[in-house]
Amino acid sequence: MTDLDLSKNSFGDHSGVVLGPILASNDHLETLDLSWNKIRTKGGISIAKGLKVRLWCAVSKGYMTVIPQDNIRGIEFSSNLIRYSFVLRIFCS
């Protein structure tokens, strides 16, 4: 599987906790869309930790940016109940 669109599924923290380890073990994923769900802090942390093994962060001009290490082309996490800046801090910690 290279493209995974899980947007608009009403996923919450439990879904995020389950999804995190699955994402960590998938090396073929290129795009992930988790937009328009109900993921909060706990689920966001699990997802971020799952993806962290495949990402690294760059800080430029005061902004943190997640940069793929391998074949990831995009991650969409907007319109959840957690701020994107918080997710970036998890990725970059």
Rosetta blueprint (number, residue, H / E / L):
1 M L
2 T L
3 D E
4 L E
5 D E
6 L L
7 S L
8 K L
9 N L
10 S L
11 F L
12 G L
13 D H
14 H H
15 S H
16 G H
17 V H
18 V H
19 L H
20 G H
21 P H
22 I H
23 L H
24 A H
25 S L
26 N L
27 D L
28 H L
29 L L
30 E L
31 T E
32 L E
33 D E
34 L L
35 S L
36 W L
37 N L
38 K L
39 I L
40 R L
41 T H
42 K H
43 G H
44 G H
45 I H
46 S H
47 I H
48 A H
49 K H
50 G H
51 L H
52 K H
53 V L
54 R L
55 L E
56 W E
57 C E
58 A E
59 V E
60 S E
61 K L
62 G L
63 Y E
64 M E
65 T E
66 V E
67 I E
68 P E
69 Q L
70 D L
71 N L
72 I L
73 R L
74 G E
75 I E
76 E E
77 F L
78 S L
79 S L
80 N L
81 L L
82 I L
83 R L
84 Y H
85 S H
86 F H
87 V H
88 L H
89 R H
90 I H
91 F H
92 C L
93 S L
